[in-house]
Structure formats: structure tokens, C-alpha cells
Amino acid sequence: MLTVLLVAVWLVTLVNAQNETEPIVLEGKCLVVCDSNPTSDPTGTALGISVRSGSAKVAFSAVRNTNHEPSEMSNRTMVIYFDQILVNVGKNFDEERSNFISPRKGIYSFNFHVVKVYNRQTIQVSLMHNGWPVISAFAGDQDVTREAASNGVLIQMEKGDRAYLKLERGNLMGGWKYSTFSGFLVFPM
């Protein structure tokens, strides 16, 4: 009984020493009990532990499933559009604009692969963060029938920030079927 009491006191001290955005790391075998009908503590902070709901999960993956002409690309803004959403956990990927909108401050991971087909022109694709290029990728081999401009990065974003892909150079006249754009929240801040 004394051991259980000491562990409970240690756990409360540990929890009180951390702020709400830091995860609690427990090692070994642990038992977590959640009350689905909390009458005694409606805030969900028993022992000072804040339990976050599943809404903290953020991830998306979009693909280009069909080819189409560049004239269909956003009235010359050259935003690269995706026509099929494979994953949109948290509903933060705007399918109409092919923009990701950050739901909270945190570190996000993004990667993209933009395929050019039967096009001898070099393309440059940039990952844009609030209208500014963060990283770029190039595909420029003139002897290849299919080639991808690919890259990935971690970005610190604020709530409401936007990330999207932009064709900075070249064209995608042959189409870009099989291109992908994905991202997820690594951890909130």
C-alpha cells in the first residue's frame, strides 16, 4: 500500500512539473483507466493529467489520379491540384484549393512527388508556406519519359498557416498523374 501511495505522489509531482503540451513518458507496464462518464471530474484532469481527444491527430495524403492540361490549374497561379484524397484525418486539407491549413501550432512533416511525363522541359516544384517557398525540387532529365521532382521537410507552423505545392518553372503539359502530396503533425507546441 505504501508503494502505491509513493508511486501516486511521484506521478502527481511529475505531472505538475510538466506543462500541458509536453507528453508524459511512462516506461514499463502501465495501466491507464479512462472514465467515459466523468461525474466527479468533468474537466478530465484527474491527477493533473490532461487527456487529449482524437482531434489532436492531423494527417493528409492527396494524389493526382488523372492527367489534365495546365489550363485547368488555378488561373495561372500554378498551384498544383490533386483530385483524390486518400487520407484527411482532421479535415485540414482543402480539396478545392489543394491547400493544407494548420489547425494548431506545431511541427509538421511534408513530402511530395510531382511526376512529369513525356516532357523535355525542366520543372521546379516548391512547397509554399503562407506564399513563400520553403523547399524546391527539380526534374530535368530530357532523356527520360517519366521523372519525379521529390522532396520533404519539417516546418514549424502556426494555427491557420497554409502549405501547398506550386509549379515555379516549366510546365506539366504531359500531365502529372501519380503525383502525391502528404503531410502530418509531428507534435504540437
C-alpha positions as CSV (number, residue, x, y, z in Angstrom):
1,M,0.0,0.0,0.0
2,L,2.9,2.3,0.8
3,T,4.4,1.6,-2.5
4,V,1.2,2.5,-4.4
5,L,0.9,5.7,-2.4
6,L,4.6,6.7,-3.1
7,V,4.1,6.0,-6.9
8,A,0.9,8.1,-6.9
9,V,2.7,11.0,-5.1
10,W,5.6,10.7,-7.6
11,L,3.3,10.7,-10.6
12,V,1.4,13.8,-9.3
13,T,4.7,15.6,-8.8
14,L,5.9,14.6,-12.3
15,V,2.7,15.7,-13.9
16,N,2.6,19.0,-12.1
17,A,6.2,19.7,-13.2
18,Q,5.3,19.5,-16.9
19,N,3.1,21.9,-18.9
20,E,0.1,20.7,-20.9
21,T,1.9,20.5,-24.2
22,E,4.7,18.1,-23.0
23,P,3.9,14.4,-23.3
24,I,4.2,12.3,-20.2
25,V,6.5,9.4,-20.8
26,L,5.9,6.3,-18.7
27,E,8.2,3.3,-19.0
28,G,7.4,-0.3,-18.2
29,K,3.9,-1.7,-17.7
30,C,1.3,1.0,-17.2
31,L,-2.4,0.9,-16.7
32,V,-4.5,3.9,-17.8
33,V,-8.1,4.0,-16.8
34,C,-10.5,6.4,-18.6
35,D,-13.9,7.2,-17.2
36,S,-16.3,7.6,-20.1
37,N,-18.9,9.2,-17.7
38,P,-16.8,11.5,-15.5
39,T,-19.1,12.7,-12.8
40,S,-16.5,13.6,-10.2
41,D,-14.1,15.5,-12.5
42,P,-15.7,16.8,-15.7
43,T,-12.5,18.5,-16.9
44,G,-10.7,15.2,-17.5
45,T,-7.7,16.2,-15.4
46,A,-7.6,13.6,-12.7
47,L,-4.2,13.6,-11.1
48,G,-3.4,16.6,-13.2
49,I,-3.1,14.7,-16.4
50,S,-4.7,16.3,-19.4
51,V,-6.2,13.8,-21.7
52,R,-6.5,15.0,-25.3
53,S,-9.2,13.8,-27.7
54,G,-8.6,12.2,-31.1
55,S,-8.9,15.6,-32.7
56,A,-5.2,16.1,-32.0
57,K,-4.5,13.8,-34.9
58,V,-3.6,15.6,-38.2
59,A,-2.6,13.8,-41.4
60,F,-3.4,14.0,-45.1
61,S,-2.3,12.4,-48.4
62,A,-3.6,13.5,-51.8
63,V,-2.8,12.1,-55.2
64,R,-3.3,13.1,-58.8
65,N,-5.4,10.3,-60.3
66,T,-5.9,11.7,-63.8
67,N,-4.0,13.8,-66.3
68,H,-5.2,17.2,-67.3
69,E,-4.0,20.3,-69.1
70,P,-2.2,23.2,-67.3
71,S,-5.1,25.5,-68.2
72,E,-7.1,23.8,-65.5
73,M,-4.5,24.9,-62.9
74,S,-5.8,27.8,-60.8
75,N,-6.0,30.6,-63.3
76,R,-2.2,30.9,-63.7
77,T,-1.4,30.7,-60.0
78,M,0.3,27.4,-60.9
79,V,-0.9,25.8,-57.7
80,I,-0.6,22.0,-58.2
81,Y,-4.0,20.4,-57.7
82,F,-4.9,16.9,-56.5
83,D,-8.1,15.2,-57.4
84,Q,-8.2,12.3,-54.9
85,I,-7.8,12.5,-51.2
86,L,-6.6,9.2,-49.7
87,V,-6.3,10.4,-46.1
88,N,-7.6,13.6,-44.4
89,V,-7.6,13.0,-40.7
90,G,-8.7,16.2,-39.0
91,K,-10.2,17.5,-42.3
92,N,-7.4,20.1,-42.7
93,F,-6.7,19.5,-46.3
94,D,-8.8,21.8,-48.5
95,E,-9.5,19.7,-51.6
96,E,-10.9,22.6,-53.6
97,R,-7.7,24.6,-53.3
98,S,-5.2,21.8,-52.6
99,N,-4.0,23.6,-49.5
100,F,-3.2,22.3,-46.1
101,I,-4.4,24.6,-43.3
102,S,-2.7,24.1,-39.9
103,P,-5.2,23.5,-37.1
104,R,-2.7,24.3,-34.4
105,K,0.8,25.5,-33.7
106,G,3.3,22.6,-34.1
107,I,5.9,20.9,-36.1
108,Y,4.6,19.4,-39.4
109,S,6.2,17.0,-41.8
110,F,5.5,17.3,-45.6
111,N,6.7,15.4,-48.6
112,F,5.8,15.5,-52.3
113,H,6.5,13.7,-55.6
114,V,5.4,15.5,-58.8
115,V,5.7,13.3,-61.9
116,K,6.3,14.8,-65.3
117,V,5.5,12.6,-68.3
118,Y,6.9,12.9,-71.8
119,N,8.1,16.5,-71.2
120,R,11.6,17.6,-72.0
121,Q,11.3,20.8,-70.1
122,T,12.8,21.1,-66.6
123,I,10.2,21.6,-63.9
124,Q,10.7,23.2,-60.5
125,V,8.2,22.4,-57.8
126,S,8.2,24.4,-54.5
127,L,6.5,23.7,-51.2
128,M,4.9,27.0,-50.2
129,H,4.3,28.1,-46.7
130,N,2.0,31.2,-46.5
131,G,3.0,32.2,-50.0
132,W,6.8,31.7,-49.5
133,P,8.8,28.9,-50.9
134,V,10.4,26.6,-48.2
135,I,12.0,23.9,-50.4
136,S,12.1,23.1,-54.0
137,A,12.7,20.0,-56.2
138,F,13.7,19.7,-59.8
139,A,13.1,17.2,-62.6
140,G,15.0,18.0,-65.7
141,D,16.4,14.9,-67.5
142,Q,15.5,15.3,-71.2
143,D,16.1,11.6,-72.0
144,V,13.6,10.2,-69.5
145,T,9.9,9.7,-70.3
146,R,8.8,9.8,-66.7
147,E,10.6,11.7,-63.9
148,A,9.6,13.0,-60.4
149,A,10.5,16.1,-58.5
150,S,10.5,15.0,-54.9
151,N,11.4,16.5,-51.5
152,G,10.4,16.5,-47.9
153,V,10.8,18.9,-44.9
154,L,9.8,19.6,-41.3
155,I,8.1,23.1,-40.8
156,Q,7.0,24.9,-37.7
157,M,3.5,26.3,-38.4
158,E,1.1,28.5,-36.5
159,K,-2.6,27.9,-36.4
160,G,-4.2,28.9,-39.7
161,D,-0.9,28.7,-41.7
162,R,-1.2,27.3,-45.2
163,A,1.0,24.8,-47.2
164,Y,0.7,23.9,-50.8
165,L,2.7,23.0,-53.9
166,K,3.4,25.5,-56.7
167,L,4.9,24.9,-60.1
168,E,7.6,27.6,-60.2
169,R,9.3,26.7,-63.5
170,G,8.3,24.6,-66.6
171,N,5.0,23.0,-67.4
172,L,3.2,19.8,-66.8
173,M,1.7,19.5,-70.3
174,G,2.1,15.8,-70.4
175,G,0.2,15.6,-67.2
176,W,1.2,14.6,-63.7
177,K,-0.8,11.5,-63.0
178,Y,0.5,9.6,-59.9
179,S,1.8,12.8,-58.2
180,T,1.4,12.9,-54.4
181,F,1.4,15.4,-51.6
182,S,1.3,14.3,-48.0
183,G,1.8,15.8,-44.5
184,F,1.1,15.2,-40.8
185,L,1.5,16.8,-37.4
186,V,4.7,15.5,-35.8
187,F,3.9,17.2,-32.4
188,P,2.0,20.2,-31.2
189,M,3.8,23.1,-29.5
